[in-house]
Amino acid sequence: MAQEHIVAVGLLTNRDLERLGSGFSRCFPVSDDGKFEDLLRAIDEADAASGLRASRPEEGHVKTI
């Protein structure tokens, strides 16, 4: 079987996952212990620089692949 390639990584809230429903099964929770703060800050800064997002999304970040 051919290896599946990652086509997207996203930050989703629990509400986002509920909207996606049971068909979306591969998600990996991001702990809220500060280990990902540098990564999240860099994403926020890149988004702000490109005008995509003005502020950080609501709590409950989830890393998805």
VENLINSUL-V763473 format. One line per field, one symbol per residue. phi: phi as a letter, one per 30 degrees, with the letter a starting at -180 (. if undefined). A space follows every 50 residues. Layout:
phi = ???
This chain:
phi = .dddcdcabbcbcddeddddiddcccbbecdccjdceddddddedddddc idadbddddjebdbb
